Amino acid sequence: MSDEAEYSVDTPSEELWNAIDELRQKRDKLMTISRAEEMGFNQRQDMYKRQVTNPAMKANAETQLRMMQQQRTFAEQNLRRNTQKIDVQIDTINRLLEEKKVR
């Protein structure tokens, strides 16, 4: 995320809470997209598994299933990387809020 803002203990608490809310919304959106992708993967996978039983379509269906597995793996890795990045930002802001309480 190149649009990361720099926060410090001097940043107003309201701004920090707003940043956490925005980050949580981004994370929720990523999870929603991931669930939709997973449903699409499952539907296509079922279709290709049915095609594997047809000798005329078997080779193509097997290739499509392998490609889908790669796509699914990449999607999972991207989701994990992006959500981890957001979680780190939220944790950092939470630490700043804790420091502000101590002051």
C-alpha positions as a printed NumPy array, in Angstrom:
array([[  0.   ,   0.   ,   0.   ],
       [  1.822,   3.029,  -1.222],
       [ -0.722,   5.399,   0.332],
       [  0.377,   4.548,   3.875],
       [  0.224,   7.511,   6.202],
       [  2.826,   8.056,   8.863],
       [  1.357,   8.118,  12.348],
       [  3.003,   9.023,  15.621],
       [  2.053,   9.441,  19.258],
       [  1.322,  13.092,  18.428],
       [ -1.349,  12.12 ,  15.89 ],
       [ -4.832,  12.825,  17.3  ],
       [ -6.565,   9.719,  18.668],
       [ -9.603,  10.305,  16.473],
       [ -7.408,  10.172,  13.369],
       [ -5.815,   6.944,  14.59 ],
       [ -9.218,   5.348,  15.225],
       [-10.393,   6.449,  11.776],
       [ -7.293,   4.879,  10.239],
       [ -8.009,   1.602,  12.052],
       [-11.614,   1.671,  10.799],
       [-10.447,   2.243,   7.209],
       [ -7.898,  -0.567,   7.458],
       [-10.53 ,  -2.939,   8.843],
       [-12.831,  -2.012,   5.952],
       [-10.026,  -2.76 ,   3.473],
       [ -9.432,  -6.109,   5.16 ],
       [-13.151,  -6.953,   5.106],
       [-13.295,  -6.057,   1.409],
       [-10.334,  -8.345,   0.687],
       [-12.046, -11.18 ,   2.557],
       [-15.305, -10.624,   0.642],
       [-13.449, -10.699,  -2.678],
       [-11.623, -13.843,  -1.572],
       [-14.883, -15.618,  -0.71 ],
       [-16.357, -14.675,  -4.096],
       [-13.22 , -15.935,  -5.87 ],
       [-13.378, -19.183,  -3.913],
       [-17.004, -19.741,  -4.931],
       [-16.057, -19.127,  -8.569],
       [-13.123, -21.524,  -8.296],
       [-15.362, -24.209,  -6.819],
       [-17.979, -23.816,  -9.551],
       [-15.403, -23.99 , -12.341],
       [-13.643, -26.89 , -10.665],
       [-16.905, -28.869, -10.524],
       [-17.52 , -28.133, -14.201],
       [-14.044, -29.306, -15.245],
       [-14.277, -32.405, -13.041],
       [-17.454, -33.365, -14.902],
       [-15.675, -32.769, -18.218],
       [-12.815, -35.091, -17.216],
       [-15.239, -38.019, -17.507],
       [-15.772, -37.22 , -21.209],
       [-12.848, -38.676, -23.212],
       [-13.05 , -35.904, -25.837],
       [-12.682, -33.173, -23.188],
       [-10.423, -34.947, -20.706],
       [ -7.052, -33.436, -21.709],
       [ -8.364, -29.866, -21.776],
       [-10.248, -30.285, -18.5  ],
       [ -7.165, -31.669, -16.742],
       [ -5.103, -28.725, -17.991],
       [ -7.757, -26.283, -16.809],
       [ -7.853, -27.934, -13.374],
       [ -4.064, -27.584, -13.034],
       [ -4.226, -23.925, -14.071],
       [ -7.042, -23.296, -11.609],
       [ -5.017, -24.847,  -8.8  ],
       [ -2.172, -22.438,  -9.59 ],
       [ -4.589, -19.492,  -9.657],
       [ -6.058, -20.577,  -6.324],
       [ -2.577, -20.844,  -4.793],
       [ -1.616, -17.373,  -6.031],
       [ -4.902, -15.904,  -4.774],
       [ -4.35 , -17.433,  -1.319],
       [ -0.779, -16.114,  -1.176],
       [ -1.883, -12.628,  -2.225],
       [ -4.7  , -12.608,   0.326],
       [ -2.359, -13.737,   3.094],
       [  0.258, -11.124,   2.17 ],
       [ -2.267,  -8.279,   1.908],
       [ -4.143,  -9.127,   5.11 ],
       [ -0.884,  -9.552,   6.996],
       [  0.228,  -6.108,   5.846],
       [ -3.051,  -4.579,   7.034],
       [ -2.858,  -6.44 ,  10.368],
       [  0.652,  -5.088,  10.963],
       [ -0.584,  -1.542,  10.303],
       [ -3.515,  -2.003,  12.697],
       [ -1.188,  -3.407,  15.385],
       [  1.168,  -0.457,  14.942],
       [ -1.665,   2.049,  15.333],
       [ -2.991,   0.161,  18.373],
       [  0.454,   0.406,  19.976],
       [  0.429,   4.153,  19.362],
       [ -2.987,   4.398,  21.015],
       [ -1.686,   2.425,  24.016],
       [  1.304,   4.767,  24.283],
       [ -1.06 ,   7.744,  24.24 ],
       [ -2.977,   6.225,  27.185],
       [  0.227,   5.908,  29.191],
       [  1.186,   9.536,  28.631]])
